[in-house]
């Protein structure tokens, strides 16, 4: 059948891409595509350059998506999603990205592209290397997996601290503060209704469940650790994003408790595995193990 390609239209294609990722998922993320919750989280993140989303490109057979090229946050990066039977389109997707998804370097004004390639995709690795792309190690994006145990072990907190979900207490000012401080921004977060609405947009995404967004509360009721958790109910896995702990409350096991509580709740819903896009020792200590790396291969065009 004829393969056509066309621009992405957010209003009509957001759910379609979501369904594509779900339908093509293989256990353990063996398909190599983005996990569907990654797609959901990125689409409602304030860093996303929404004005350039029409440059994303869909390849279709009939009405079925078979490949997709897109950036995560901004121009200058490209990720590739494939139906397993259409990976022969690699070159065509890269050709498109080099033409329409390049960015301009803030350092020297040169046009560039970072193509993200899974470390086991040898044909794609050959393709980018033959086009003189160079690997940038600091751009590597790992995916780690945790097999959810049954029964789930107990979760411990220091005396006086307690776990709560946004279903129990949805206070966006508390969420905003722990996320601000947890990502090492100095001082107190910027205030105002607009800031809180942006924060809410990050967490109240289309499939989000507030009962899976877990906070650790101090005896005074402040949020000092937080874990956003997604549950993909078709393929039954959890996805951890984002996690933050206030610097004044680190090394107490609070972030670990929030992550484990979110995973435990997903396990009760039927999840068999959990994923996180991080290789921090924090996750290794919990029991996450690497599935693969998605490497950043960069080329400058002038």
Secondary structure, DSSP 4 states (H G I P E B T S, - for coil): --EEEEE--HHHHHHHHHHHHHHT--GGGTT-SPPHHHHHHHHT-TT--GGGGGG-EEEEETTEEEEEEE-SSSTTEEEEEE-GGGGGGHHHHHHHHHHHS-EE-TTT--EEEEEEEETT-HHHHHHHHHTT-EEEEEEEEEEEEEEPPSSPPP----TT-EEEETTT---HHHHHHHHHHHTT--SSPP-SHHHHHHHHHHHS-TT--GGG-EEEE-TT--EEEEEEEEEETTTTEEEEEEEEE-GGGTTSSHHHHHHHHHHHHHHHHT--EEEES---HHHHHHT-EEEEEEEEEEEE--
